[in-house]
Amino acid sequence: MASIDRTPRVRHKTQTYLAWASIAISLISITAVVVLGLTGNGEAATAAGLIGAAAFTVGTVSITINIKR
């Protein structure tokens, strides 16, 4: 049986700040889309939605799992 060799998980502060910034930008853009959509500004709502989608895409989390046998 193979031994379980784990490396310690180290999280840098910049990673935490980037994640929170991505979440904040996404929430702000969703709010802006709703408000602009309700006030009749469709073009501005589309632009805010695109900005939010771009921020969410850039700040996504990727998980890699390595299985050794």
N, C-alpha and C positions, 0 to 999 in steps of 0.2 A: 504494500500500500504506500502511496506517495505521501510525503509529509505536506502539511498545509503551511506554506510559507507566505505570510502576509506582510505587506509593506504598510507602514503607518500612513494614515490619511492626513495630509497637510493641506490646509486651505489658506490661501493667501488673502489678505484683506482686499486686494484689488479684484479678486474673483467675486467676493461677496458684494462689493460696491457695484460691479458690472451687472450682477444678477438683479440687484434692487433697482438699479437705474433702468434696466430693460423692463422690469415689471411696472415701474412708475410711468415710463413713457407709454407703455401699452394701455394702462388704465386711463391715463390722461387723454390719449387719442380716442379711446372708446367713448369717454364722456363727451369729448368734443364732437364726435360723429353724431351722437344722439342729440345733443343740443343744436348743432347746426342743421341736422335733418329736420328737427321739429320746427325750426324757425324758417325753413324754406330755402336754405343755402345748400343745394345739392352738390355743387362743384366744390365748395369748401369742405363739405363732409367727405367727399371722395378723396380729396387731398389728405385730410387728416387720417382717414382710414389707411391710405397707402403708407403714410409715415409710421403709423402704429404697426402695420404688418411688417414693414422693413425692420423696425426696432425689435419686434418679437423674433423675426427670423435670425437676426444677427446675434441676439442674446440667448439663443436656445442652448440647452444642456445636452451634451452627448455622453453616452455611457458606453464604455468598452468593457467587455467581459472576456478574459482570457482563461480558457480551460486547458489545464495541462494534465496529461495522463501518464 
